[in-house]
């Protein structure tokens, strides 16, 4: 019995780590530029499909290391250009916030159906990043789970490092704190917005590559991820990276245990209940900066 | 924000609905065209409600289709499970939608726009699994099959079923006119002014005693009621419901209506609905490419039509009264 719970705990830890990566990407883009990206889930699927193309369709040598090496710049450029093409032109208008939501929702529909036309409606499966299991007494941990956990945590740490130690990262933080002040001291605000969008695309895309091995890739598979990332972000506090981390692990556990006890179809209801309760009791989330 | 005045709004609406009213004279023989006209009117109600919420009240609600579906299912369940007369069931369904609107609005309307969008969209997202779940089946949603045999409305001996499209059309027209007048009254009343004040300066409005939260909640409930009513009407008209309505493509279509009509340019949304529903029918032969094109259309239209058709007309015709100047072509 206790081992069963340990298994679920490990599963929650694995999912939670990937959710953390994706939620941090989402909180970053909202925190820096106040843009609400409805296509976030489609970017997740995009990551999964990129991995599928390289791993299965082309059969690239070098495995997942090569996939990451190619996917990261690709996602970065995709995110950067998307921001430049469809979000930046809207910023001049007073109602840009809602326009951004609309345009990204349109983009999501376009991308999802694009995937369906290109790859067909059937789910695609990916080979695991690592075969084999580690046996610790009665507990079995698949190396795949461990690798997913390690990679997502390193992704978050890498992101933290970029944010704290590079000039771009510092500029991102400056823009998040005070866009006008940042502009006065000569930070190219528009470039930072686009770069932030690119970074968040990379984070969710990596999430897609990591989770696709466990849950397959499908054209409409991103919507769950969008809602979950948003619930985590709201629960942890919009704009707080540490809050998102805690929230992601808590909700990853919630998902694993609710899924185990009641069935997976209850997970969304449980998350929604958490969301409503959070907003009613503590609207700024666990440790939010922007209420 | 530039709003139309009372007169030009009424004139605009009179022209649109007047033209709609005589359409059956020309296309009354075609079942398919009458169906399109009916759908134009139903969506005009939903799009106008959404415009009232988003354009005037400044609430970024993404749950409009959800309330439409809640109304449709509630009315169908009332009339099938409890044998309530469909007309009464429609009003009850509107109340259910309004109650759901209040339940959703209470925790989130005090918060910033993005949170409201998130919560209302989450309602949309969980509605499908709910309707398909054991819980949903227990209240009579029919699970993944949906509801197949919804009784049509019957009033004064006229059966408003899919076999009698002319009758349904005029009933829809009446409903659309009534809803539009209610929305216009809200916009042109103290409420509309209050929302303008809240948008311009929330703190100053609050200091004058305008409670943003209370106003938003009431408008949220009202539009949920009207949207639910429209959904119920739709359900009794087509006679069957399924969760396919909750697909993102329908939601995006509603968004296109608003973008074409112009956000916060009220009677524009009616025109937007008519154009979008008609255009969507023309896209039907494209099959699987249709949602792809709908998505691309949103991106292009949001970028190119920042103020909708009305804004476009206003830019090219420097008249004082854009609604009147365009009405001959309307």
HADDOCK unambig.tbl for C-alpha pairs under 7 A between the chains (distance, minus, plus):
assign (segid A and resid 36 and name CA) (segid B and resid 114 and name CA) 6.75 0.50 0.50
assign (segid A and resid 98 and name CA) (segid B and resid 60 and name CA) 6.78 0.50 0.50
assign (segid A and resid 99 and name CA) (segid B and resid 302 and name CA) 6.86 0.50 0.50
assign (segid A and resid 103 and name CA) (segid B and resid 298 and name CA) 6.10 0.50 0.50
assign (segid A and resid 103 and name CA) (segid B and resid 299 and name CA) 5.05 0.50 0.50
assign (segid A and resid 103 and name CA) (segid B and resid 302 and name CA) 6.43 0.50 0.50
assign (segid A and resid 106 and name CA) (segid B and resid 252 and name CA) 6.49 0.50 0.50
assign (segid A and resid 106 and name CA) (segid B and resid 295 and name CA) 4.26 0.50 0.50
assign (segid A and resid 106 and name CA) (segid B and resid 296 and name CA) 6.49 0.50 0.50
assign (segid A and resid 106 and name CA) (segid B and resid 298 and name CA) 5.13 0.50 0.50
assign (segid A and resid 106 and name CA) (segid B and resid 299 and name CA) 5.82 0.50 0.50
assign (segid A and resid 107 and name CA) (segid B and resid 295 and name CA) 5.79 0.50 0.50
assign (segid A and resid 107 and name CA) (segid B and resid 296 and name CA) 6.73 0.50 0.50
assign (segid A and resid 107 and name CA) (segid B and resid 299 and name CA) 6.48 0.50 0.50
assign (segid A and resid 109 and name CA) (segid B and resid 248 and name CA) 6.88 0.50 0.50
assign (segid A and resid 109 and name CA) (segid B and resid 249 and name CA) 6.87 0.50 0.50
assign (segid A and resid 109 and name CA) (segid B and resid 291 and name CA) 6.81 0.50 0.50
assign (segid A and resid 109 and name CA) (segid B and resid 292 and name CA) 6.58 0.50 0.50
assign (segid A and resid 109 and name CA) (segid B and resid 295 and name CA) 5.01 0.50 0.50
assign (segid A and resid 110 and name CA) (segid B and resid 291 and name CA) 6.99 0.50 0.50
assign (segid A and resid 110 and name CA) (segid B and resid 292 and name CA) 4.66 0.50 0.50
assign (segid A and resid 110 and name CA) (segid B and resid 295 and name CA) 4.37 0.50 0.50
assign (segid A and resid 110 and name CA) (segid B and resid 296 and name CA) 5.78 0.50 0.50
assign (segid A and resid 113 and name CA) (segid B and resid 291 and name CA) 6.58 0.50 0.50
assign (segid A and resid 113 and name CA) (segid B and resid 292 and name CA) 5.30 0.50 0.50
assign (segid A and resid 114 and name CA) (segid B and resid 292 and name CA) 6.37 0.50 0.50
assign (segid A and resid 227 and name CA) (segid B and resid 122 and name CA) 6.54 0.50 0.50
assign (segid A and resid 268 and name CA) (segid B and resid 126 and name CA) 6.63 0.50 0.50
assign (segid A and resid 269 and name CA) (segid B and resid 126 and name CA) 6.79 0.50 0.50
assign (segid A and resid 276 and name CA) (segid B and resid 107 and name CA) 6.57 0.50 0.50
assign (segid A and resid 279 and name CA) (segid B and resid 107 and name CA) 5.89 0.50 0.50
assign (segid A and resid 279 and name CA) (segid B and resid 108 and name CA) 6.59 0.50 0.50
assign (segid A and resid 280 and name CA) (segid B and resid 107 and name CA) 4.81 0.50 0.50
